[in-house]
Amino acid sequence: MPIYEYYCSKCKCEFEALVRNRDEEKSVQCPHCHSGEVMRMMSCFSTAPATGSSASACGPRSSAGGFK
Ligand SMILES: [Zn+2]
């Protein structure tokens, strides 16, 4: 299941949230201040979870660290 990193613009914290579908993504709240003003952190690995073209998403480092 995809776990995304989020950033709360209200209390300026980062947290991880388990998002199984788009409805859950909309209702993600900050666990600290319960604000809905959160942004998903766009890391290399979370932008293209299931596609085979990881090279285009991550550039030259796509094969360096790999998926964890
Ligand atoms: Zn917060």
N, CA, C, O and the ligand as a Tripos MOL2 file, in Angstrom:
@<TRIPOS>MOLECULE
protein
  273   271    69     0     0
PROTEIN
NO_CHARGES

@<TRIPOS>ATOM
      1 N           0.8490   -1.1970    0.0000 N.3       1 MET1
      2 CA          0.0000    0.0000    0.0000 C.3       1 MET1
      3 C           0.8870    1.2510    0.0000 C.2       1 MET1
      4 O           1.9480    1.2760    0.6240 O.2       1 MET1
      5 N           0.4470    2.2480   -0.6870 N.am      2 PRO2
      6 CA          1.2880    3.4390   -0.7940 C.3       2 PRO2
      7 C           1.2500    4.2960    0.4540 C.2       2 PRO2
      8 O           0.1810    4.6500    0.9520 O.2       2 PRO2
      9 N           2.4140    4.6210    0.9450 N.am      3 ILE3
     10 CA          2.5160    5.5710    2.0500 C.3       3 ILE3
     11 C           3.1810    6.8210    1.5010 C.2       3 ILE3
     12 O           4.2970    6.7740    0.9830 O.2       3 ILE3
     13 N           2.4850    7.9290    1.6210 N.am      4 TYR4
     14 CA          3.0120    9.1680    1.0860 C.3       4 TYR4
     15 C           3.4830   10.0690    2.2190 C.2       4 TYR4
     16 O           2.9850   10.0120    3.3430 O.2       4 TYR4
     17 N           4.4450   10.8890    1.8860 N.am      5 GLU5
     18 CA          4.8970   11.8810    2.8530 C.3       5 GLU5
     19 C           4.1420   13.1710    2.5970 C.2       5 GLU5
     20 O           4.0010   13.6200    1.4600 O.2       5 GLU5
     21 N           3.6670   13.7480    3.6720 N.am      6 TYR6
     22 CA          2.9250   14.9950    3.5680 C.3       6 TYR6
     23 C           3.5890   16.0750    4.3890 C.2       6 TYR6
     24 O           4.3240   15.8150    5.3420 O.2       6 TYR6
     25 N           3.3050   17.2770    3.9890 N.am      7 TYR7
     26 CA          3.8160   18.4340    4.7080 C.3       7 TYR7
     27 C           2.6320   19.2900    5.1200 C.2       7 TYR7
     28 O           1.8070   19.6650    4.2870 O.2       7 TYR7
     29 N           2.5510   19.5950    6.3980 N.am      8 CYS8
     30 CA          1.4710   20.4230    6.8880 C.3       8 CYS8
     31 C           1.8930   21.8780    6.8270 C.2       8 CYS8
     32 O           2.8910   22.2720    7.4320 O.2       8 CYS8
     33 N           1.1300   22.6740    6.0940 N.am      9 SER9
     34 CA          1.5010   24.0800    5.9450 C.3       9 SER9
     35 C           1.0910   24.8940    7.1610 C.2       9 SER9
     36 O           1.4580   26.0640    7.2770 O.2       9 SER9
     37 N           0.3490   24.3010    8.0500 N.am     10 LYS10
     38 CA         -0.1080   25.0400    9.2170 C.3      10 LYS10
     39 C           0.8910   24.9690   10.3670 C.2      10 LYS10
     40 O           1.2930   25.9960   10.9140 O.2      10 LYS10
     41 N           1.2850   23.7650   10.7250 N.am     11 CYS11
     42 CA          2.2540   23.6390   11.8160 C.3      11 CYS11
     43 C           3.6310   23.2700   11.2980 C.2      11 CYS11
     44 O           4.5490   23.0180   12.0790 O.2      11 CYS11
     45 N           3.7770   23.2380    9.9770 N.am     12 LYS12
     46 CA          5.0810   23.0540    9.3430 C.3      12 LYS12
     47 C           5.7520   21.7500    9.7540 C.2      12 LYS12
     48 O           6.9590   21.7040    9.9910 O.2      12 LYS12
     49 N           4.9700   20.7180    9.8320 N.am     13 CYS13
     50 CA          5.5530   19.4340   10.1580 C.3      13 CYS13
     51 C           5.4050   18.5010    8.9630 C.2      13 CYS13
     52 O           4.6200   18.7450    8.0470 O.2      13 CYS13
     53 N           6.1700   17.4460    9.0020 N.am     14 GLU14
     54 CA          6.0600   16.4280    7.9730 C.3      14 GLU14
     55 C           5.5370   15.1570    8.6040 C.2      14 GLU14
     56 O           5.8740   14.8230    9.7400 O.2      14 GLU14
     57 N           4.7140   14.4590    7.8580 N.am     15 PHE15
     58 CA          4.1970   13.2000    8.3760 C.3      15 PHE15
     59 C           3.9170   12.2690    7.2220 C.2      15 PHE15
     60 O           3.8960   12.6750    6.0600 O.2      15 PHE15
     61 N           3.7040   11.0230    7.5590 N.am     16 GLU16
     62 CA          3.3910   10.0480    6.5330 C.3      16 GLU16
     63 C           1.9420    9.6190    6.6760 C.2      16 GLU16
     64 O           1.4170    9.4940    7.7820 O.2      16 GLU16
     65 N           1.3140    9.4000    5.5390 N.am     17 ALA17
     66 CA         -0.0720    8.9760    5.5710 C.3      17 ALA17
     67 C          -0.2690    7.8340    4.5940 C.2      17 ALA17
     68 O           0.2850    7.8190    3.4940 O.2      17 ALA17
     69 N          -1.0670    6.8890    5.0230 N.am     18 LEU18
     70 CA         -1.4010    5.7690    4.1600 C.3      18 LEU18
     71 C          -2.6040    6.1540    3.3010 C.2      18 LEU18
     72 O          -3.6780    6.4600    3.8180 O.2      18 LEU18
     73 N          -2.4130    6.1340    2.0110 N.am     19 VAL19
     74 CA         -3.4780    6.5560    1.1080 C.3      19 VAL19
     75 C          -3.8100    5.4120    0.1620 C.2      19 VAL19
     76 O          -2.9980    5.0250   -0.6790 O.2      19 VAL19
     77 N          -4.9900    4.8900    0.3090 N.am     20 ARG20
     78 CA         -5.3740    3.7410   -0.5150 C.3      20 ARG20
     79 C          -6.1550    4.1370   -1.7490 C.2      20 ARG20
     80 O          -6.1720    3.4030   -2.7370 O.2      20 ARG20
     81 N          -6.7920    5.2750   -1.7020 N.am     21 ASN21
     82 CA         -7.5320    5.7170   -2.8790 C.3      21 ASN21
     83 C          -7.6230    7.2470   -2.8780 C.2      21 ASN21
     84 O          -7.1320    7.9150   -1.9670 O.2      21 ASN21
     85 N          -8.2540    7.7720   -3.9070 N.am     22 ARG22
     86 CA         -8.2570    9.2310   -4.0510 C.3      22 ARG22
     87 C          -9.1170    9.9080   -2.9950 C.2      22 ARG22
     88 O          -8.8480   11.0460   -2.6110 O.2      22 ARG22
     89 N         -10.1280    9.2310   -2.5340 N.am     23 ASP23
     90 CA        -10.9560    9.8290   -1.4960 C.3      23 ASP23
     91 C         -10.1650   10.0080   -0.2090 C.2      23 ASP23
     92 O         -10.2930   11.0150    0.4860 O.2      23 ASP23
     93 N          -9.3500    9.0130    0.0890 N.am     24 GLU24
     94 CA         -8.5360    9.1330    1.3010 C.3      24 GLU24
     95 C          -7.5010   10.2230    1.1430 C.2      24 GLU24
     96 O          -7.1420   10.9020    2.1060 O.2      24 GLU24
     97 N          -7.0260   10.3850   -0.0760 N.am     25 GLU25
     98 CA         -6.0170   11.4130   -0.2950 C.3      25 GLU25
     99 C          -6.5800   12.7940   -0.0110 C.2      25 GLU25
    100 O          -5.8830   13.6630    0.5140 O.2      25 GLU25
    101 N          -7.8430   12.9910   -0.3590 N.am     26 LYS26
    102 CA         -8.4580   14.2960   -0.1210 C.3      26 LYS26
    103 C          -8.6850   14.5570    1.3590 C.2      26 LYS26
    104 O          -8.6830   15.7060    1.8010 O.2      26 LYS26
    105 N          -8.8780   13.4980    2.1160 N.am     27 SER27
    106 CA         -9.2310   13.6830    3.5170 C.3      27 SER27
    107 C          -8.0370   13.5100    4.4450 C.2      27 SER27
    108 O          -8.2000   13.3200    5.6510 O.2      27 SER27
    109 N          -6.8470   13.5760    3.8830 N.am     28 VAL28
    110 CA         -5.6610   13.4630    4.7290 C.3      28 VAL28
    111 C          -5.5550   14.6820    5.6330 C.2      28 VAL28
    112 O          -5.6610   15.8240    5.1840 O.2      28 VAL28
    113 N          -5.3440   14.4130    6.9140 N.am     29 GLN29
    114 CA         -5.1980   15.5030    7.8700 C.3      29 GLN29
    115 C          -3.8600   15.3930    8.5760 C.2      29 GLN29
    116 O          -3.2850   14.3120    8.7070 O.2      29 GLN29
    117 N          -3.3890   16.5280    9.0210 N.am     30 CYS30
    118 CA         -2.1800   16.5290    9.8300 C.3      30 CYS30
    119 C          -2.4800   15.8600   11.1740 C.2      30 CYS30
    120 O          -3.4560   16.2190   11.8330 O.2      30 CYS30
    121 N          -1.6600   14.8980   11.5850 N.am     31 PRO31
    122 CA         -1.9170   14.2060   12.8530 C.3      31 PRO31
    123 C          -1.6340   15.0690   14.0660 C.2      31 PRO31
    124 O          -2.0140   14.7170   15.1830 O.2      31 PRO31
    125 N          -0.9780   16.1810   13.8610 N.am     32 HIS32
    126 CA         -0.6070   17.0340   14.9950 C.3      32 HIS32
    127 C          -1.6450   18.1280   15.2480 C.2      32 HIS32
    128 O          -2.0890   18.3290   16.3790 O.2      32 HIS32
    129 N          -2.0250   18.8330   14.1740 N.am     33 CYS33
    130 CA         -2.9640   19.9410   14.3770 C.3      33 CYS33
    131 C          -4.3010   19.6740   13.6830 C.2      33 CYS33
    132 O          -5.2020   20.5110   13.7300 O.2      33 CYS33
    133 N          -4.4310   18.5220   13.0460 N.am     34 HIS34
    134 CA         -5.6600   18.1110   12.3790 C.3      34 HIS34
    135 C          -6.0980   19.0920   11.2980 C.2      34 HIS34
    136 O          -7.2860   19.2240   11.0020 O.2      34 HIS34
    137 N          -5.1400   19.7590   10.7290 N.am     35 SER35
    138 CA         -5.4540   20.6570    9.6320 C.3      35 SER35
    139 C          -5.5260   19.8820    8.3270 C.2      35 SER35
    140 O          -4.8380   18.8780    8.1440 O.2      35 SER35
    141 N          -6.3540   20.3560    7.4420 N.am     36 GLY36
    142 CA         -6.4340   19.7500    6.1280 C.3      36 GLY36
    143 C          -5.5270   20.4120    5.1180 C.2      36 GLY36
    144 O          -5.4930   20.0330    3.9470 O.2      36 GLY36
    145 N          -4.7890   21.4100    5.5850 N.am     37 GLU37
    146 CA         -3.8980   22.1430    4.6840 C.3      37 GLU37
    147 C          -2.5640   21.4210    4.5650 C.2      37 GLU37
    148 O          -1.5360   21.8630    5.0770 O.2      37 GLU37
    149 N          -2.6240   20.3130    3.8820 N.am     38 VAL38
    150 CA         -1.4200   19.5120    3.7440 C.3      38 VAL38
    151 C          -1.0660   19.3660    2.2680 C.2      38 VAL38
    152 O          -1.9330   19.3970    1.3950 O.2      38 VAL38
    153 N           0.1930   19.2120    2.0220 N.am     39 MET39
    154 CA          0.6590   19.0170    0.6550 C.3      39 MET39
    155 C           1.4470   17.7110    0.5870 C.2      39 MET39
    156 O           2.2080   17.3710    1.4940 O.2      39 MET39
    157 N           1.2470   17.0160   -0.4770 N.am     40 ARG40
    158 CA          2.0240   15.7980   -0.6080 C.3      40 ARG40
    159 C           3.4410   16.1430   -1.0640 C.2      40 ARG40
    160 O           3.6440   16.9530   -1.9690 O.2      40 ARG40
    161 N           4.3970   15.5160   -0.4220 N.am     41 MET41
    162 CA          5.7870   15.7440   -0.8050 C.3      41 MET41
    163 C           6.0730   14.9470   -2.0750 C.2      41 MET41
    164 O           5.8290   13.7430   -2.1570 O.2      41 MET41
    165 N           6.5910   15.6590   -3.0430 N.am     42 MET42
    166 CA          6.8630   15.0070   -4.3130 C.3      42 MET42
    167 C           8.2820   14.4420   -4.3330 C.2      42 MET42
    168 O           9.2240   15.0890   -4.7910 O.2      42 MET42
    169 N           8.3990   13.2590   -3.8400 N.am     43 SER43
    170 CA          9.6970   12.6110   -3.9130 C.3      43 SER43
    171 C           9.7980   11.8170   -5.2110 C.2      43 SER43
    172 O           8.8050   11.6280   -5.9130 O.2      43 SER43
    173 N          10.9610   11.3720   -5.5090 N.am     44 CYS44
    174 CA         11.1890   10.6460   -6.7580 C.3      44 CYS44
    175 C          10.3550    9.3700   -6.8130 C.2      44 CYS44
    176 O           9.8360    8.9890   -7.8630 O.2      44 CYS44
    177 N          10.2440    8.7350   -5.6830 N.am     45 PHE45
    178 CA          9.7050    7.3870   -5.7150 C.3      45 PHE45
    179 C           8.1860    7.3460   -5.6320 C.2      45 PHE45
    180 O           7.5700    6.3520   -6.0160 O.2      45 PHE45
    181 N           7.5850    8.4080   -5.1370 N.am     46 SER46
    182 CA          6.1440    8.3510   -4.9580 C.3      46 SER46
    183 C           5.3840    8.9130   -6.1530 C.2      46 SER46
    184 O           4.1620    8.7890   -6.2280 O.2      46 SER46
    185 N           6.1040    9.5320   -7.0900 N.am     47 THR47
    186 CA          5.3960   10.1380   -8.2040 C.3      47 THR47
    187 C           4.9600    9.1040   -9.2310 C.2      47 THR47
    188 O           3.9260    9.2580   -9.8810 O.2      47 THR47
    189 N           5.7450    8.0630   -9.3710 N.am     48 ALA48
    190 CA          5.4190    7.0410  -10.3580 C.3      48 ALA48
    191 C           5.4900    5.6640   -9.7090 C.2      48 ALA48
    192 O           6.4530    4.9220   -9.9040 O.2      48 ALA48
    193 N           4.4680    5.3360   -8.9430 N.am     49 PRO49
    194 CA          4.5470    4.1320   -8.1180 C.3      49 PRO49
    195 C           4.5580    2.8330   -8.8960 C.2      49 PRO49
    196 O           5.2850    1.9090   -8.5320 O.2      49 PRO49
    197 N           3.7900    2.7380   -9.9310 N.am     50 ALA50
    198 CA          3.6110    1.4240  -10.5370 C.3      50 ALA50
    199 C           3.9530    1.3890  -12.0180 C.2      50 ALA50
    200 O           3.6940    0.3940  -12.6950 O.2      50 ALA50
    201 N           4.5280    2.4590  -12.5170 N.am     51 THR51
    202 CA          4.8770    2.4470  -13.9290 C.3      51 THR51
    203 C           6.2800    1.9010  -14.1290 C.2      51 THR51
    204 O           7.0830    1.8830  -13.1970 O.2      51 THR51
    205 N           6.5670    1.4700  -15.3090 N.am     52 GLY52
    206 CA          7.8730    0.9020  -15.5750 C.3      52 GLY52
    207 C           8.9030    1.9500  -15.9380 C.2      52 GLY52
    208 O          10.0940    1.6510  -16.0110 O.2      52 GLY52
    209 N           8.4570    3.1810  -16.1690 N.am     53 SER53
    210 CA          9.3780    4.2060  -16.6200 C.3      53 SER53
    211 C           9.9150    5.0140  -15.4510 C.2      53 SER53
    212 O           9.6940    6.2220  -15.3670 O.2      53 SER53
    213 N          10.6150    4.3510  -14.5600 N.am     54 SER54
    214 CA         11.1480    5.0530  -13.4080 C.3      54 SER54
    215 C          12.3250    5.9350  -13.8010 C.2      54 SER54
    216 O          12.6660    6.8710  -13.0770 O.2      54 SER54
    217 N          12.9330    5.6540  -14.9100 N.am     55 ALA55
    218 CA         14.1050    6.4290  -15.3210 C.3      55 ALA55
    219 C          13.7110    7.8670  -15.6340 C.2      55 ALA55
    220 O          14.4340    8.7990  -15.2830 O.2      55 ALA55
    221 N          12.5840    8.0480  -16.2830 N.am     56 SER56
    222 CA         12.1850    9.3960  -16.6480 C.3      56 SER56
    223 C          11.7250   10.1790  -15.4270 C.2      56 SER56
    224 O          11.8040   11.4080  -15.4140 O.2      56 SER56
    225 N          11.2490    9.4840  -14.4080 N.am     57 ALA57
    226 CA         10.7470   10.1700  -13.2330 C.3      57 ALA57
    227 C          11.8800   10.6270  -12.3340 C.2      57 ALA57
    228 O          11.7510   11.6300  -11.6320 O.2      57 ALA57
    229 N          12.9550    9.9240  -12.3490 N.am     58 CYS58
    230 CA         13.9750   10.1680  -11.3390 C.3      58 CYS58
    231 C          15.3290   10.5300  -11.9300 C.2      58 CYS58
    232 O          16.2370   10.8830  -11.1770 O.2      58 CYS58
    233 N          15.4960   10.4610  -13.2000 N.am     59 GLY59
    234 CA         16.7510   10.8600  -13.8060 C.3      59 GLY59
    235 C          17.8650    9.8580  -13.5740 C.2      59 GLY59
    236 O          17.6210    8.6570  -13.4590 O.2      59 GLY59
    237 N          19.0890   10.3580  -13.5050 N.am     60 PRO60
    238 CA         20.2490    9.4690  -13.4500 C.3      60 PRO60
    239 C          20.3680    8.6650  -12.1700 C.2      60 PRO60
    240 O          21.0920    7.6710  -12.1190 O.2      60 PRO60
    241 N          19.6510    9.0970  -11.1270 N.am     61 ARG61
    242 CA         19.7600    8.3780   -9.8560 C.3      61 ARG61
    243 C          18.7560    7.2390   -9.7510 C.2      61 ARG61
    244 O          18.6430    6.6290   -8.6880 O.2      61 ARG61
    245 N          18.0400    6.9370  -10.7970 N.am     62 SER62
    246 CA         16.9740    5.9480  -10.6980 C.3      62 SER62
    247 C          17.4920    4.5800  -10.3200 C.2      62 SER62
    248 O          16.7790    3.8020   -9.6850 O.2      62 SER62
    249 N          18.7140    4.2740  -10.6950 N.am     63 SER63
    250 CA         19.2370    2.9460  -10.4070 C.3      63 SER63
    251 C          20.2030    2.9750   -9.2360 C.2      63 SER63
    252 O          20.7390    1.9370   -8.8490 O.2      63 SER63
    253 N          20.4310    4.1460   -8.6710 N.am     64 ALA64
    254 CA         21.4350    4.2420   -7.6140 C.3      64 ALA64
    255 C          20.9010    3.7080   -6.2830 C.2      64 ALA64
    256 O          21.5100    2.8350   -5.6650 O.2      64 ALA64
    257 N          19.7670    4.2380   -5.8540 N.am     65 GLY65
    258 CA         19.2710    3.8400   -4.5360 C.3      65 GLY65
    259 C          18.2220    2.7540   -4.6280 C.2      65 GLY65
    260 O          18.1130    1.9000   -3.7490 O.2      65 GLY65
    261 N          17.4590    2.7940   -5.6910 N.am     66 GLY66
    262 CA         16.4240    1.7990   -5.8450 C.3      66 GLY66
    263 C          15.2600    2.0320   -4.9180 C.2      66 GLY66
    264 O          15.2420    3.0000   -4.1570 O.2      66 GLY66
    265 N          14.3120    1.1680   -4.9800 N.am     67 PHE67
    266 CA         13.1480    1.2690   -4.1180 C.3      67 PHE67
    267 C          13.4050    0.5790   -2.8110 C.2      67 PHE67
    268 O          14.0460   -0.4700   -2.7530 O.2      67 PHE67
    269 N          12.8910    1.1870   -1.7500 N.am     68 LYS68
    270 CA         13.0810    0.5530   -0.4550 C.3      68 LYS68
    271 C          11.7440    0.1330    0.0910 C.2      68 LYS68
    272 O          11.6710   -0.4280    1.1840 O.2      68 LYS68
    273 ZN         -0.1340   20.3200   11.3060 Zn       69 ZN69
@<TRIPOS>BOND
     1     1     2 1
     2     2     3 1
     3     3     4 2
     4     3     5 am
     5     5     6 1
     6     6     7 1
     7     7     8 2
     8     7     9 am
     9     9    10 1
    10    10    11 1
    11    11    12 2
    12    11    13 am
    13    13    14 1
    14    14    15 1
    15    15    16 2
    16    15    17 am
    17    17    18 1
    18    18    19 1
    19    19    20 2
    20    19    21 am
    21    21    22 1
    22    22    23 1
    23    23    24 2
    24    23    25 am
    25    25    26 1
    26    26    27 1
    27    27    28 2
    28    27    29 am
    29    29    30 1
    30    30    31 1
    31    31    32 2
    32    31    33 am
    33    33    34 1
    34    34    35 1
    35    35    36 2
    36    35    37 am
    37    37    38 1
    38    38    39 1
    39    39    40 2
    40    39    41 am
    41    41    42 1
    42    42    43 1
    43    43    44 2
    44    43    45 am
    45    45    46 1
    46    46    47 1
    47    47    48 2
    48    47    49 am
    49    49    50 1
    50    50    51 1
    51    51    52 2
    52    51    53 am
    53    53    54 1
    54    54    55 1
    55    55    56 2
    56    55    57 am
    57    57    58 1
    58    58    59 1
    59    59    60 2
    60    59    61 am
    61    61    62 1
    62    62    63 1
    63    63    64 2
    64    63    65 am
    65    65    66 1
    66    66    67 1
    67    67    68 2
    68    67    69 am
    69    69    70 1
    70    70    71 1
    71    71    72 2
    72    71    73 am
    73    73    74 1
    74    74    75 1
    75    75    76 2
    76    75    77 am
    77    77    78 1
    78    78    79 1
    79    79    80 2
    80    79    81 am
    81    81    82 1
    82    82    83 1
    83    83    84 2
    84    83    85 am
    85    85    86 1
    86    86    87 1
    87    87    88 2
    88    87    89 am
    89    89    90 1
    90    90    91 1
    91    91    92 2
    92    91    93 am
    93    93    94 1
    94    94    95 1
    95    95    96 2
    96    95    97 am
    97    97    98 1
    98    98    99 1
    99    99   100 2
   100    99   101 am
   101   101   102 1
   102   102   103 1
   103   103   104 2
   104   103   105 am
   105   105   106 1
   106   106   107 1
   107   107   108 2
   108   107   109 am
   109   109   110 1
   110   110   111 1
   111   111   112 2
   112   111   113 am
   113   113   114 1
   114   114   115 1
   115   115   116 2
   116   115   117 am
   117   117   118 1
   118   118   119 1
   119   119   120 2
   120   119   121 am
   121   121   122 1
   122   122   123 1
   123   123   124 2
   124   123   125 am
   125   125   126 1
   126   126   127 1
   127   127   128 2
   128   127   129 am
   129   129   130 1
   130   130   131 1
   131   131   132 2
   132   131   133 am
   133   133   134 1
   134   134   135 1
   135   135   136 2
   136   135   137 am
   137   137   138 1
   138   138   139 1
   139   139   140 2
   140   139   141 am
   141   141   142 1
   142   142   143 1
   143   143   144 2
   144   143   145 am
   145   145   146 1
   146   146   147 1
   147   147   148 2
   148   147   149 am
   149   149   150 1
   150   150   151 1
   151   151   152 2
   152   151   153 am
   153   153   154 1
   154   154   155 1
   155   155   156 2
   156   155   157 am
   157   157   158 1
   158   158   159 1
   159   159   160 2
   160   159   161 am
   161   161   162 1
   162   162   163 1
   163   163   164 2
   164   163   165 am
   165   165   166 1
   166   166   167 1
   167   167   168 2
   168   167   169 am
   169   169   170 1
   170   170   171 1
   171   171   172 2
   172   171   173 am
   173   173   174 1
   174   174   175 1
   175   175   176 2
   176   175   177 am
   177   177   178 1
   178   178   179 1
   179   179   180 2
   180   179   181 am
   181   181   182 1
   182   182   183 1
   183   183   184 2
   184   183   185 am
   185   185   186 1
   186   186   187 1
   187   187   188 2
   188   187   189 am
   189   189   190 1
   190   190   191 1
   191   191   192 2
   192   191   193 am
   193   193   194 1
   194   194   195 1
   195   195   196 2
   196   195   197 am
   197   197   198 1
   198   198   199 1
   199   199   200 2
   200   199   201 am
   201   201   202 1
   202   202   203 1
   203   203   204 2
   204   203   205 am
   205   205   206 1
   206   206   207 1
   207   207   208 2
   208   207   209 am
   209   209   210 1
   210   210   211 1
   211   211   212 2
   212   211   213 am
   213   213   214 1
   214   214   215 1
   215   215   216 2
   216   215   217 am
   217   217   218 1
   218   218   219 1
   219   219   220 2
   220   219   221 am
   221   221   222 1
   222   222   223 1
   223   223   224 2
   224   223   225 am
   225   225   226 1
   226   226   227 1
   227   227   228 2
   228   227   229 am
   229   229   230 1
   230   230   231 1
   231   231   232 2
   232   231   233 am
   233   233   234 1
   234   234   235 1
   235   235   236 2
   236   235   237 am
   237   237   238 1
   238   238   239 1
   239   239   240 2
   240   239   241 am
   241   241   242 1
   242   242   243 1
   243   243   244 2
   244   243   245 am
   245   245   246 1
   246   246   247 1
   247   247   248 2
   248   247   249 am
   249   249   250 1
   250   250   251 1
   251   251   252 2
   252   251   253 am
   253   253   254 1
   254   254   255 1
   255   255   256 2
   256   255   257 am
   257   257   258 1
   258   258   259 1
   259   259   260 2
   260   259   261 am
   261   261   262 1
   262   262   263 1
   263   263   264 2
   264   263   265 am
   265   265   266 1
   266   266   267 1
   267   267   268 2
   268   267   269 am
   269   269   270 1
   270   270   271 1
   271   271   272 2
@<TRIPOS>SUBSTRUCTURE
     1 MET1         2 RESIDUE 1 A MET
     2 PRO2         6 RESIDUE 1 A PRO
     3 ILE3        10 RESIDUE 1 A ILE
     4 TYR4        14 RESIDUE 1 A TYR
     5 GLU5        18 RESIDUE 1 A GLU
     6 TYR6        22 RESIDUE 1 A TYR
     7 TYR7        26 RESIDUE 1 A TYR
     8 CYS8        30 RESIDUE 1 A CYS
     9 SER9        34 RESIDUE 1 A SER
    10 LYS10       38 RESIDUE 1 A LYS
    11 CYS11       42 RESIDUE 1 A CYS
    12 LYS12       46 RESIDUE 1 A LYS
    13 CYS13       50 RESIDUE 1 A CYS
    14 GLU14       54 RESIDUE 1 A GLU
    15 PHE15       58 RESIDUE 1 A PHE
    16 GLU16       62 RESIDUE 1 A GLU
    17 ALA17       66 RESIDUE 1 A ALA
    18 LEU18       70 RESIDUE 1 A LEU
    19 VAL19       74 RESIDUE 1 A VAL
    20 ARG20       78 RESIDUE 1 A ARG
    21 ASN21       82 RESIDUE 1 A ASN
    22 ARG22       86 RESIDUE 1 A ARG
    23 ASP23       90 RESIDUE 1 A ASP
    24 GLU24       94 RESIDUE 1 A GLU
    25 GLU25       98 RESIDUE 1 A GLU
    26 LYS26      102 RESIDUE 1 A LYS
    27 SER27      106 RESIDUE 1 A SER
    28 VAL28      110 RESIDUE 1 A VAL
    29 GLN29      114 RESIDUE 1 A GLN
    30 CYS30      118 RESIDUE 1 A CYS
    31 PRO31      122 RESIDUE 1 A PRO
    32 HIS32      126 RESIDUE 1 A HIS
    33 CYS33      130 RESIDUE 1 A CYS
    34 HIS34      134 RESIDUE 1 A HIS
    35 SER35      138 RESIDUE 1 A SER
    36 GLY36      142 RESIDUE 1 A GLY
    37 GLU37      146 RESIDUE 1 A GLU
    38 VAL38      150 RESIDUE 1 A VAL
    39 MET39      154 RESIDUE 1 A MET
    40 ARG40      158 RESIDUE 1 A ARG
    41 MET41      162 RESIDUE 1 A MET
    42 MET42      166 RESIDUE 1 A MET
    43 SER43      170 RESIDUE 1 A SER
    44 CYS44      174 RESIDUE 1 A CYS
    45 PHE45      178 RESIDUE 1 A PHE
    46 SER46      182 RESIDUE 1 A SER
    47 THR47      186 RESIDUE 1 A THR
    48 ALA48      190 RESIDUE 1 A ALA
    49 PRO49      194 RESIDUE 1 A PRO
    50 ALA50      198 RESIDUE 1 A ALA
    51 THR51      202 RESIDUE 1 A THR
    52 GLY52      206 RESIDUE 1 A GLY
    53 SER53      210 RESIDUE 1 A SER
    54 SER54      214 RESIDUE 1 A SER
    55 ALA55      218 RESIDUE 1 A ALA
    56 SER56      222 RESIDUE 1 A SER
    57 ALA57      226 RESIDUE 1 A ALA
    58 CYS58      230 RESIDUE 1 A CYS
    59 GLY59      234 RESIDUE 1 A GLY
    60 PRO60      238 RESIDUE 1 A PRO
    61 ARG61      242 RESIDUE 1 A ARG
    62 SER62      246 RESIDUE 1 A SER
    63 SER63      250 RESIDUE 1 A SER
    64 ALA64      254 RESIDUE 1 A ALA
    65 GLY65      258 RESIDUE 1 A GLY
    66 GLY66      262 RESIDUE 1 A GLY
    67 PHE67      266 RESIDUE 1 A PHE
    68 LYS68      270 RESIDUE 1 A LYS
    69 ZN69       273 GROUP 0 **** ****
